[in-house]
Amino acid sequence: MIDVRKLTQAQIRQLGIEALTKELGPAGMARFMQQFEMGSGDYTRDRDQLLGDPTVAEIITQIKERRRHKENG
């Protein structure tokens, strides 16, 4: 086994990616890595700024309007 204390963070990351790719294949490795991607910003704040705090009735109205627009569009 490799002494990870002697490896740089970049080397550990590379070995991890290689191990995941070997076991899961490239697509499986990518799906696994997506679970741990760190986003930026404040999702809750951004969501609230974009969506506000609509009522259920407002959401239903918006859905109906979009469906009508799509049918007529």
PyMOL commands that set and color helices and strands:
alter all, ss='L'
color gray80, all
select helices_A, chain A and resi 4-6+9-34+43-51+56-72
alter helices_A, ss='H'
color red, helices_A
deselect
rebuild
show_as cartoon
